[in-house]
Amino acid sequence: MEKWRRTWREGGLDALRSTGPLPVERLSAGQRQRLEGELGRGSAVHGWDDGQGWTLARVTTVIGRLFHLGYTIQGVWKLLRRHGWSVQQPVRRALERDEAAVEVWPRVQGPRRTWAPGSVSRTRQGRA
């Protein structure tokens, strides 16, 4: 608020006027729809089959390949946010994970003990 007041005192109403509209978007509506379709097809279709999905760098590369436009990472971030895309964090799983073993493990191990005797010691509660 103080910055606006100082600007008004120094330059009057003309100093408070907007600097103008935002720049024109570089992707047309048709290009944007095509990009959304390509992103919907998945990253594996475009050569990234490591299961990581889309990253900003990958979307930047796809925009360059399809439309011959150079976007920065920040520009792609703003473009995607402006059109309703949000950040999706992939679930972190070990590459060596065996889904069948994970499914069977609780039945093999049996139920865990829910009760344990308390400790006699007041200073070392975890030990008997």
C-alpha positions in Angstrom: 0.0 0.0 0.0 2.8 2.4 0.9 4.5 1.7 -2.4 1.4 2.7 -4.3 1.0 5.8 -2.3 4.6 6.8 -2.9 4.2 6.1 -6.7 1.1 8.2 -6.7 2.8 11.1 -4.9 5.8 11.0 -7.3 4.0 10.5 -10.6 0.3 11.1 -10.1 -2.5 8.9 -11.6 -0.5 8.2 -14.7 2.2 6.4 -12.7 -0.5 4.0 -11.2 -1.8 3.0 -14.6 -1.3 -0.6 -15.8 1.7 -1.3 -17.9 -0.6 -3.2 -20.3 -2.0 -6.6 -20.9 -0.1 -9.8 -20.6 1.8 -11.0 -23.7 -0.1 -13.0 -26.3 0.2 -16.7 -25.7 2.5 -18.4 -28.1 0.5 -21.6 -28.6 -2.8 -21.3 -30.5 -6.0 -23.0 -29.2 -5.6 -25.8 -31.7 -1.9 -26.3 -30.7 -2.9 -26.3 -27.1 -5.6 -29.0 -27.7 -3.0 -31.1 -29.6 -0.5 -30.7 -26.8 -3.2 -31.9 -24.2 -3.9 -34.9 -26.4 -0.2 -35.8 -26.7 0.2 -35.4 -22.9 -2.8 -37.6 -22.4 -1.2 -40.4 -24.5 1.6 -40.6 -22.0 5.3 -40.1 -21.9 6.1 -43.7 -23.1 4.6 -42.9 -26.6 7.2 -40.1 -26.9 10.2 -42.2 -26.0 10.4 -42.1 -22.2 9.5 -45.5 -21.0 11.1 -45.3 -17.6 7.7 -45.0 -15.8 8.4 -41.5 -14.5 5.5 -39.8 -16.4 5.7 -36.2 -17.5 8.3 -33.7 -16.2 8.5 -30.0 -17.2 11.7 -30.7 -19.1 9.9 -33.5 -21.1 6.9 -31.3 -21.8 9.3 -28.6 -23.0 10.9 -31.1 -25.4 7.6 -32.2 -26.7 6.5 -28.6 -27.4 9.8 -28.1 -29.3 9.3 -31.3 -31.3 5.7 -30.7 -32.2 5.5 -26.9 -32.7 9.1 -25.8 -33.1 8.8 -23.4 -30.3 11.3 -22.8 -27.5 9.8 -22.6 -24.0 11.7 -22.4 -20.8 10.9 -24.7 -17.8 9.2 -21.7 -16.1 7.2 -20.9 -19.2 5.9 -24.5 -19.5 5.1 -24.4 -15.8 3.0 -21.2 -16.3 1.4 -22.5 -19.4 0.3 -25.7 -17.8 -1.0 -24.0 -14.6 -2.9 -21.4 -16.7 -4.8 -24.2 -18.4 -5.6 -26.3 -15.3 -2.8 -28.8 -15.2 -1.5 -29.6 -11.7 1.6 -31.2 -10.2 1.3 -35.0 -9.7 3.9 -36.6 -7.6 4.7 -40.2 -8.6 4.5 -42.9 -5.9 8.1 -43.8 -4.8 8.7 -47.5 -5.1 11.8 -49.5 -5.2 12.8 -50.9 -8.6 13.3 -54.3 -7.0 9.7 -54.3 -5.5 8.0 -57.7 -5.9 4.2 -57.0 -5.9 3.3 -60.7 -5.4 5.6 -61.0 -2.3 4.2 -57.7 -0.9 0.7 -59.2 -1.2 1.5 -62.5 0.5 3.8 -61.1 3.3 1.1 -60.0 5.8 -0.5 -63.5 5.7 2.8 -65.3 6.1 4.0 -63.1 9.0 0.7 -63.4 10.9 -0.8 -60.8 13.2 1.6 -58.6 15.1 1.7 -58.5 18.9 -0.4 -55.6 20.0 0.5 -55.8 23.7 3.8 -55.9 25.4 4.7 -55.9 29.1 5.6 -52.6 30.5 9.0 -51.6 31.9 9.9 -51.6 35.6 12.5 -48.9 35.1 11.2 -45.3 35.1 14.3 -44.0 33.3 14.6 -46.7 30.7 11.1 -47.2 29.6 11.9 -49.4 26.6 13.8 -52.1 28.5 12.7 -54.5 31.2 
